[in-house]
Amino acid sequence: MKNLFSVGELSNLQNISRQTLIFYDKIGLFRPAYVDPQNGYRYYSAAQLDSLDTICIMKKIGFSLDEIKTYLKEYTLDTSLVALRRQLTIIERQIQDLQVIKSRVEHRCLQLEQSASIRDKIADVSVQTAKQQTILLQEVAAPYTLEMVSVATKQCFVRSFRERLPVFFQSGAIVPLSRIRQGQYTLASHAFLPIENCPAAGVVELPAGPCVVTYHTGDYPSIGIAYERILAYCREHQLRIISDSYEFALTDYLSTGDETEYITKILFYVEDAQ
């Protein structure tokens, strides 16, 4: 039709899908200037092109369709400035969030790159000086099964996302020394996530200090082998264990679907027993 664009023509002109134009019509956001009563075909006028440009640009900026619909009902220079300033604040927050996510992904990549060299030292036990670090704790519910540890870990992640806490994409668990001495190697009391230092409930600071470290590879139920190795090392070298066990998952379900590739770092704080 003269001076009118069909859905297909407008789709090609504006680089927008036919389905999107039809959807915009159905929700009352962008309706055609004319609908053929005989076949229901939609047609748009040249005067509507500016409105569609506005919709596309606002969507690109990040406005929701409901926000755009409300905005277009009656907008002026003043209301446009208010809306754009508000959206700018949202964009700045998104940039900050993405910067945090970027740093976490970089950290995760570094861990995966280091895992290859760690695999060559899995059976080793060594004394190291732990750096000060901070963790977000979540208590594990009785009977402290692996399922309960998994639930506690999920609760940590959910809380960190909800409260925008600066956690790393890594999980861990604390196993009381008393349980380890009884051979209950998988009965963790707490799950945790490494986190940047921040004032929040459940955030605990692990001090710098001497510790004994080993690694376990494979599924979690077989982790007792690594504990027996580290306990024997402490007895042989007359080291007194003065903390519960801190387990850091270096590679886990977040990194691989193959449990034989899981690597867990086990850490106890120690002092000389002599």
ABEGO torsion letter per residue (X at the ends): XBGBBBAAAAAAAAGBBAAAAAAAAAAGABBBABBBAAAGBBBBBAAAAAAAAAAAAAAAAGBBAAAAAAAAABBBAAAAAAAAAAAAAAAAAAAAAAAAAAAAAAAAAAAAAAAAAAAAAAABBBBBBBBBBBBBBBBBBOAGBAAAAAAAAAAAAAAAAAAGBBBBBBBBBBBBAAAAAAGBAABBABBBBBBBBBBBBGBBBBBBEBBBBBBBBEBAAAAAAAAAAAAAAAAAAGBBBABBBBBBBABBAAABABAAABBBBBBBBBBBAX
